[in-house]
């Protein structure tokens, strides 16, 4: 981290681990939060270059009647086709990265939270200073998924299997926040990390990013 940069914390975690709630708690403390899931939707809005490139690659059938990206149709096209998925990622990832950097530069603050759900799967962390993993037992993730999305246990298990393992996420973590307790306990953990990150930012202790 250089003197004109904010400390950047990547927030990641498995499905139904509570990433969104943790991000909201940091935002309530005044921390700039940059969500790559939201950016991924923004870069394929009508009129955006990435949407035109997606249509050029996969055909007009990926658009709905209003000219917006039909996400379900696109998922069907790439679900079992690794080559198609790689082609899509080659279009979207650079666009998402560029917009993330733009928002980060504009956000300021002693430190920022970058919500990157697939950080473990992507294998890159050179653009952040620390990685914060929101962790929960898989049994709790399954229970939350079944309740939240009204899916069967088998469907919930399939969703977990499609992501990196819990062990792989924990292996890249600098900090871990367990979300297996009460809402009050989670808030206390976020506040404690907030103070830690403010101290790190003030002390300039983070490793410099390339």
C-alpha positions in Angstrom: 0.0 0.0 0.0 1.4 3.4 -1.0 0.6 6.7 0.8 -2.0 7.7 -1.8 -3.9 4.4 -1.7 -6.5 3.0 0.7 -5.9 -0.4 2.3 -7.9 -2.9 0.3 -9.6 -5.8 2.0 -11.1 -8.6 -0.2 -14.2 -10.1 1.3 -15.0 -13.6 0.2 -16.8 -16.7 1.4 -18.9 -19.6 0.3 -22.6 -19.4 -0.8 -24.9 -18.6 2.1 -22.0 -17.9 4.5 -23.3 -14.4 5.1 -21.0 -12.2 3.0 -23.7 -9.7 2.2 -24.6 -9.2 5.8 -20.9 -8.7 6.8 -20.5 -6.2 3.9 -23.6 -4.4 5.1 -22.2 -4.2 8.7 -18.9 -2.7 7.4 -20.9 -0.2 5.3 -22.9 0.9 8.4 -19.5 1.8 9.9 -18.8 4.1 7.0 -16.4 1.8 5.1 -16.6 2.1 1.3 -17.9 -1.3 -0.1 -17.3 -2.2 -3.7 -19.3 -5.3 -4.7 -18.1 -7.1 -7.8 -21.4 -9.0 -8.1 -23.1 -5.7 -8.5 -20.4 -4.5 -11.0 -20.9 -7.8 -13.0 -24.5 -6.7 -13.6 -23.6 -3.1 -14.4 -21.1 -4.0 -17.1 -23.7 -5.9 -19.1 -26.4 -3.3 -19.0 -27.7 -2.2 -22.4 -25.3 0.0 -24.2 -22.2 -1.3 -22.4 -19.3 -2.6 -24.5 -19.2 -5.9 -22.6 -22.8 -6.7 -23.5 -22.1 -6.1 -27.2 -19.1 -8.4 -27.0 -21.2 -11.1 -25.3 -23.8 -10.9 -28.0 -21.2 -11.0 -30.7 -19.7 -14.1 -29.2 -22.8 -16.0 -28.2 -25.4 -14.6 -30.5 -28.6 -12.5 -30.0 -30.3 -15.4 -28.3 -28.7 -14.4 -25.0 -30.9 -11.2 -25.0 -34.4 -11.0 -23.7 -37.3 -9.2 -25.5 -36.2 -5.9 -23.9 -32.6 -6.2 -25.2 -31.2 -7.1 -21.8 -29.0 -10.0 -21.0 -31.0 -13.2 -20.4 -28.9 -14.6 -17.6 -30.7 -17.9 -17.4 -30.2 -18.5 -21.1 -26.5 -17.6 -20.8 -26.0 -19.9 -17.9 -27.5 -22.7 -19.9 -25.1 -22.1 -22.7 -22.0 -22.2 -20.5 -23.1 -24.6 -17.8 -21.5 -27.8 -19.2 -19.2 -26.1 -21.7 -15.8 -25.1 -20.2 -14.7 -23.5 -23.4 -17.8 -21.3 -23.6 -17.4 -20.4 -19.9 -13.8 -19.3 -20.5 -14.8 -17.2 -23.4 -17.4 -15.5 -21.3 -14.9 -14.9 -18.5 -12.4 -13.4 -20.9 -15.0 -10.8 -21.8 -16.4 -10.0 -18.4 -13.4 -10.3 -16.0 -11.4 -7.4 -17.6 -14.5 -5.2 -17.7 -15.3 -6.0 -14.0 -11.7 -5.4 -13.0 -11.6 -2.0 -14.8 -14.8 -0.8 -13.2 -13.8 -2.1 -9.8 -10.5 -0.1 -10.0 -12.5 3.0 -11.1 -14.8 2.7 -8.2 -12.0 2.0 -5.8 -10.0 5.1 -6.9 -13.1 7.3 -6.4 -14.1 5.8 -3.0 -11.2 6.8 -0.9 -11.2 6.1 2.9 -8.6 4.6 5.2 -9.6 1.2 3.9 -12.1 -0.3 1.5 -13.9 -3.6 1.3 -14.0 -5.3 -2.1 -16.6 -8.0 -2.1 -15.2 -10.8 -4.4 -17.3 -14.0 -4.0 -15.2 -16.1 -6.4 -11.7 -14.9 -5.2 -10.6 -18.4 -4.3 -11.7 -19.8 -7.6 -10.1 -17.0 -9.6 -6.7 -17.6 -7.9 -5.7 -13.9 -7.9 -5.2 -11.6 -4.9 -2.5 -9.3 -6.2 -4.9 -6.3 -6.3 -5.7 -6.5 -2.6 -3.8 -6.2 0.6 -5.6 -8.7 2.8 -8.3 -11.4 2.4 -11.2 -11.7 4.8 -13.1 -14.9 4.6 -16.6 -15.2 6.0 -16.8 -18.8 7.2 -19.7 -21.0 8.3 -20.0 -24.8 8.7 -21.3 -26.5 5.6 -24.2 -27.9 7.5 -25.3 -24.4 8.3 -24.8 -23.2 4.7 -27.0 -26.1 3.5 -29.7 -25.1 6.0 -29.6 -21.5 5.0 -29.7 -22.3 1.3 -32.7 -24.6 1.8 -34.6 -21.9 3.7 -33.5 -18.9 1.6 -33.9 -20.3 -1.9 -36.5 -23.0 -1.2 -34.3 -25.7 -2.7 -33.9 -29.4 -1.8 -30.9 -30.7 0.2 -29.6 -32.2 -2.9 -29.8 -28.9 -4.8 -28.0 -27.1 -1.9 -25.3 -29.7 -1.9 -24.8 -29.3 -5.6 -24.4 -25.5 -5.2 -21.7 -26.0 -2.6 -20.0 -28.6 -4.8 -19.8 -26.0 -7.6 -17.6 -23.7 -5.5 -14.2 -23.9 -4.0 -14.0 -26.0 -0.8 -14.2 -24.4 2.6 -10.6 -25.6 3.2 -9.4 -23.8 0.0 -11.0 -20.5 1.1 -9.5 -20.7 4.6 -6.1 -21.4 3.1 -6.0 -17.9 1.4 -7.4 -16.0 4.4 -5.5 -13.4 6.3 -8.5 -12.9 8.5 -11.6 -15.2 9.2 -14.9 -14.1 10.6 -17.1 -17.0 11.7 -20.8 -16.5 11.0 -22.3 -19.3 13.0 -23.6 -17.4 16.0 -26.0 -14.6 16.7 -26.4 -11.3 14.8 -25.0 -9.5 17.8 -21.9 -11.7 17.9 -21.4 -11.1 14.2 -21.7 -7.3 14.6 -19.1 -7.4 17.5 -16.7 -9.3 15.2 -17.1 -6.8 12.4 -16.5 -3.9 14.8 -13.3 -5.6 16.1 -12.0 -6.1 12.6 -12.9 -2.6 11.7 -10.7 -1.3 14.5 -7.9 -3.6 13.4 -8.1 -2.4 9.7 -8.1 1.2 10.8 -5.0 0.6 12.8 -3.3 -1.2 9.9 -4.2 1.6 7.5 -2.9 4.2 9.8 0.3 2.4 10.4 0.9 1.6 6.7 1.6 -2.0 7.6 0.1 -3.6 4.4 2.3 -5.1 1.8 2.6 -2.9 -1.3 0.5 -3.9 -4.2 2.2 -4.1 -7.6 
